[in-house]
Structures are given as structure tokens and as C-alpha cells.
Amino acid sequence: MKPHMKHGKLVASVLFILIGFCAGVGMNLFPISATVHGAPGDPNPALKSVAHDATLAGDGTVSAPLGVANGAISAPKLSAAAPPSLGQILGFNGANLAWQDAAVGGVRVVDSMGQVVGLVTPFGVLRRVNGLTLPLSVTPRGFFGSQQGEAGGMQFIHTSDDCSGPRYLDIGFVRGAYTFGSRLYYAADPTQQIIQRSLEALDVLPGGDPSQPGFCHPRAPTARIGGPVSVLDLSTLRLEPPFHLEF
């Protein structure tokens, strides 16, 4: 092969390598852009929507930003320890959010956390519980019967002659109720007219059990307005003794 032909091939090879090198550098310095085509006018075509439940609104795009839906903040979404009763408001008890009875005028019994136990009235300390106005028996140390040495008496109405069958309590301006320790025995719904034929009396000593039968006293039939006895666990109210008065 002639020398000038070898020289020409060598130059061509070098030029080919240089062209490839320059092309690689150019691709790095000037990257090729790719466009993702979405809906017309969408400034962020790569994002179409965000999956969510009914507590949120929008799809997460610029045209429909993600937000809290109207009415989505319900009582269970709040960091209160227990669900509210009818008429209660959300307040701060010194440590956490808590549902509390709305402030009222007059003398109130308040617990150690600043929560209102109830309003002092001639019928007892009244408190709204589960939509009912119930009288509570309290002392500065807590609910009556929760301390050693406190004994109480209870009387339940029966429609039978021998105190058998369901227990009832009277319903007047307030519902009949007895507080003993962590339990409240009260007249529940439905309100009804009953004919009293016997009266069950209990002397409940400390540590006693009011669910056990008491002494039965027959009575002449008498019409009364009452309700069946139900039991409320007072610990569910999350009230912390000692109690005190506020004006």
C-alpha cells in the first residue's frame, strides 16, 4: 500500500474518533429535553391526582389543591380523651384537650384539674350525662361512698308485691339517683307510669354491693312516674378528686 493512502486512513480514523468525542460532550452539556404531554393548560402534567378519603377535598394539582373538606373535623378527630356528652364544650384541663360542661352561673363543684363536676342545687350536684340531667352525691374527697367508712341508703320501687323483677326510681324535677363509690344508680329512659306495690331498702356499707337484694316492704298500690334503674360507671367521666367549690 502506498504511504499516502495509509496516511489518509489514519487521518480519517482520528477525525472519526474526534467527532464521536465531541458528540458525547455535546450531549452532556446540552441534554435533550423530553416533554410529558398532559391535559391542556396543566402546568404539572406528571401529576394527575392524589388518592384520599372524604375528609380531604381536591386532587392535589394546582388547579384543585388538596385541602380539608368541609365538616371533616369531627369529635373523634380531636385529641380529647373521651367523646362529648350533649351540651359539652371542648376545653383545656391543664394537660390535654377535654370535653367539659359549659360554664354556668352559681356555685359549682370543680375537680383538681379544673373540670366542672356539676352545679350545686337543692337537688344535689347536677350534671348532664348522656343527655340526662343527673344528681351526683359528692364530698371534697370525691364521690360519696368512695372512701372507707362512708355508708349509704338506697330505696328502689317495684311493681311486684315481693320486690322481685326490675327496679325503678322516681322521676320528678330531676331523676332519682344514688351515688356510691364509682357507680351511679339512676332512673333511665323510658319514663313511664308505674304502680308501686313494694319498696326495696338497702343499707350499703363500705365495700357492700348494691346489686344484691335488700329488705322488702310491701306497699299499697300507688301510681308513680319513674324509670328503670341503670348503672353508670363514674370513672368514665374522668373527674379527678379532690373536689372544691367555685363561685
C-alpha positions as CSV (number, residue, x, y, z in Angstrom):
1,M,0.0,0.0,0.0
2,K,1.3,3.4,-0.9
3,P,2.4,5.7,2.1
4,H,-0.1,8.5,1.2
5,M,-3.0,6.1,1.3
6,K,-2.0,4.8,4.8
7,H,-1.7,8.4,6.0
8,G,-5.2,9.2,4.6
9,K,-6.8,6.3,6.5
10,L,-5.1,7.3,9.7
11,V,-6.4,10.9,9.4
12,A,-9.9,9.6,8.7
13,S,-9.8,7.4,11.8
14,V,-8.6,10.3,14.0
15,L,-11.3,12.5,12.7
16,F,-14.0,9.9,13.3
17,I,-12.9,9.5,17.0
18,L,-12.8,13.3,17.5
19,I,-16.3,13.6,16.0
20,G,-17.7,10.9,18.4
21,F,-16.0,12.5,21.4
22,C,-17.4,15.9,20.6
23,A,-20.8,14.5,20.1
24,G,-20.6,12.9,23.6
25,V,-19.5,16.1,25.2
26,G,-22.3,18.0,23.4
27,M,-24.9,15.6,24.7
28,N,-23.7,16.1,28.2
29,L,-23.5,19.9,28.0
30,F,-26.8,20.3,26.1
31,P,-29.2,17.5,27.3
32,I,-32.1,16.6,25.2
33,S,-35.3,17.6,26.9
34,A,-38.5,15.4,26.9
35,T,-42.0,16.8,27.4
36,V,-44.7,14.8,29.0
37,H,-47.9,15.8,27.4
38,G,-50.9,16.0,29.8
39,A,-54.1,17.9,29.9
40,P,-54.2,21.2,28.0
41,G,-53.2,24.0,30.4
42,D,-51.9,21.7,33.1
43,P,-48.6,23.2,34.5
44,N,-47.7,20.0,36.1
45,P,-48.6,17.3,33.6
46,A,-46.8,14.5,35.5
47,L,-49.3,14.7,38.5
48,K,-52.9,13.8,37.7
49,S,-54.5,13.2,41.2
50,V,-53.9,12.1,44.8
51,A,-56.0,9.3,46.3
52,H,-57.7,10.3,49.6
53,D,-60.8,9.7,51.6
54,A,-63.8,12.1,52.1
55,T,-62.0,14.1,54.9
56,L,-60.0,15.8,52.1
57,A,-61.0,17.8,49.1
58,G,-59.3,18.5,45.7
59,D,-57.0,16.3,43.7
60,G,-53.6,17.7,44.7
61,T,-53.0,19.7,41.5
62,V,-52.5,23.4,41.0
63,S,-56.0,23.8,39.7
64,A,-57.5,21.8,42.6
65,P,-55.2,21.9,45.6
66,L,-55.6,19.3,48.3
67,G,-57.4,20.7,51.4
68,V,-59.6,19.7,54.4
69,A,-63.2,19.0,53.4
70,N,-66.0,21.0,55.0
71,G,-67.3,19.2,58.1
72,A,-64.3,16.8,58.1
73,I,-63.1,17.8,61.6
74,S,-65.4,15.8,63.8
75,A,-65.2,15.0,67.5
76,P,-63.3,11.7,67.0
77,K,-60.6,13.6,65.0
78,L,-59.8,15.8,68.1
79,S,-57.3,14.6,70.7
80,A,-59.8,14.6,73.6
81,A,-59.7,11.6,75.8
82,A,-63.4,10.7,75.6
83,P,-66.4,11.5,73.3
84,P,-68.6,14.5,74.4
85,S,-71.9,14.5,76.0
86,L,-74.8,16.6,74.9
87,G,-74.1,20.3,75.5
88,Q,-70.4,19.9,76.5
89,I,-67.7,22.2,75.1
90,L,-64.0,21.5,74.3
91,G,-61.6,23.0,76.8
92,F,-58.1,22.5,78.3
93,N,-57.9,20.7,81.6
94,G,-54.3,21.7,82.3
95,A,-52.8,18.7,80.5
96,N,-54.9,17.8,77.5
97,L,-58.0,18.8,75.5
98,A,-61.1,17.6,77.3
99,W,-64.9,17.8,76.8
100,Q,-66.3,19.9,79.7
101,D,-69.7,21.2,80.7
102,A,-70.3,24.8,79.7
103,A,-69.7,27.4,82.5
104,V,-72.8,28.3,84.3
105,G,-73.7,30.8,87.0
106,G,-74.0,29.9,90.7
107,V,-71.9,27.6,92.8
108,R,-70.1,24.8,91.0
109,V,-68.1,21.8,92.2
110,V,-64.8,21.6,90.4
111,D,-62.2,18.8,90.3
112,S,-58.4,19.1,90.8
113,M,-58.0,19.5,87.0
114,G,-60.4,22.4,86.8
115,Q,-63.2,20.4,85.2
116,V,-66.7,21.2,86.3
117,V,-68.2,18.3,88.2
118,G,-71.7,19.9,88.4
119,L,-73.8,22.8,89.6
120,V,-74.8,22.9,93.3
121,T,-78.6,22.9,93.7
122,P,-81.1,21.8,96.3
123,F,-81.5,18.5,94.4
124,G,-77.7,17.7,94.6
125,V,-74.8,18.4,92.3
126,L,-76.4,18.3,88.9
127,R,-74.5,17.2,85.8
128,R,-75.5,16.4,82.2
129,V,-74.6,12.9,81.3
130,N,-75.5,11.2,78.0
131,G,-78.2,13.8,77.5
132,L,-79.8,13.4,81.0
133,T,-79.6,15.7,84.0
134,L,-78.4,13.6,86.9
135,P,-77.8,14.4,90.6
136,L,-74.4,13.3,92.0
137,S,-73.5,12.9,95.7
138,V,-70.0,14.3,96.2
139,T,-67.7,15.2,99.0
140,P,-64.4,17.1,99.0
141,R,-62.7,13.7,98.7
142,G,-64.6,12.6,95.7
143,F,-67.9,10.7,95.0
144,F,-69.8,9.7,98.1
145,G,-69.1,6.1,99.2
146,S,-65.6,6.1,97.6
147,Q,-63.9,6.5,100.9
148,Q,-63.6,4.0,103.8
149,G,-66.3,4.5,106.4
150,E,-69.0,6.0,104.1
151,A,-72.2,4.1,104.2
152,G,-75.4,4.9,102.3
153,G,-79.0,4.0,102.0
154,M,-81.0,3.3,98.8
155,Q,-84.6,2.6,98.1
156,F,-85.9,1.1,94.9
157,I,-89.5,0.9,93.7
158,H,-91.0,-2.4,92.5
159,T,-94.3,-3.2,90.7
160,S,-94.4,-6.7,92.3
161,D,-95.5,-7.4,95.9
162,D,-92.2,-9.1,96.9
163,C,-89.6,-6.8,95.3
164,S,-89.0,-9.2,92.5
165,G,-88.5,-8.0,89.0
166,P,-87.0,-4.7,87.7
167,R,-86.0,-1.9,90.0
168,Y,-87.4,1.6,89.4
169,L,-86.6,5.1,90.6
170,D,-88.9,8.2,90.7
171,I,-88.6,11.0,88.1
172,G,-89.5,14.5,89.2
173,F,-87.7,17.8,88.5
174,V,-84.6,15.6,88.4
175,R,-84.2,11.9,88.0
176,G,-83.9,9.8,91.2
177,A,-80.3,8.6,91.6
178,Y,-77.9,7.2,94.2
179,T,-74.1,7.6,94.1
180,F,-72.0,5.0,95.8
181,G,-68.3,4.9,95.0
182,S,-67.6,4.6,91.3
183,R,-71.2,3.7,90.5
184,L,-74.3,5.9,89.9
185,Y,-77.7,4.2,90.1
186,Y,-80.2,6.4,88.3
187,A,-83.7,6.4,86.6
188,A,-83.1,5.8,82.9
189,D,-85.5,6.1,80.0
190,P,-88.1,5.3,79.1
191,T,-90.1,7.5,81.5
192,Q,-93.3,5.7,82.4
193,Q,-96.2,5.5,84.8
194,I,-95.8,2.5,87.2
195,I,-97.8,1.1,90.1
196,Q,-95.6,0.7,93.1
197,R,-96.5,-2.3,95.2
198,S,-93.3,-2.8,97.2
199,L,-90.2,-0.9,98.3
200,E,-86.7,-2.4,98.4
201,A,-84.5,-0.8,101.0
202,L,-80.7,-1.2,101.2
203,D,-78.2,-0.1,103.8
204,V,-75.0,-0.2,101.8
205,L,-71.9,-0.5,104.0
206,P,-68.4,0.3,102.8
207,G,-67.4,-2.4,100.4
208,G,-71.0,-3.5,100.0
209,D,-72.7,-4.4,96.8
210,P,-76.0,-2.5,96.0
211,S,-76.7,-5.1,93.3
212,Q,-77.6,-7.6,96.0
213,P,-81.2,-7.8,97.2
214,G,-82.3,-5.5,100.1
215,F,-85.2,-5.6,102.6
216,C,-88.6,-5.7,101.0
217,H,-91.5,-3.7,102.4
218,P,-95.0,-4.2,100.8
219,R,-96.8,-1.0,100.0
220,A,-100.4,-0.1,99.0
221,P,-100.6,0.3,95.2
222,T,-99.5,3.8,94.3
223,A,-99.1,5.4,90.9
224,R,-95.7,6.8,90.3
225,I,-93.7,8.3,87.4
226,G,-90.4,6.6,87.2
227,G,-87.8,4.9,85.1
228,P,-85.9,1.6,85.2
229,V,-82.7,1.6,87.2
230,S,-79.5,1.8,85.2
231,V,-75.9,2.0,86.4
232,L,-73.2,4.5,85.2
233,D,-69.5,3.9,85.8
234,L,-68.5,7.3,87.2
235,S,-64.8,6.7,86.3
236,T,-65.8,7.2,82.6
237,L,-66.4,10.9,83.5
238,R,-62.6,11.2,84.1
239,L,-63.1,13.6,87.1
240,E,-60.1,13.8,89.4
241,P,-60.6,14.3,93.2
242,P,-60.2,16.2,95.4
243,F,-63.2,18.4,94.6
244,H,-63.8,22.0,95.6
245,L,-66.3,24.8,95.3
246,E,-66.1,27.7,92.9
247,F,-68.4,30.8,92.6
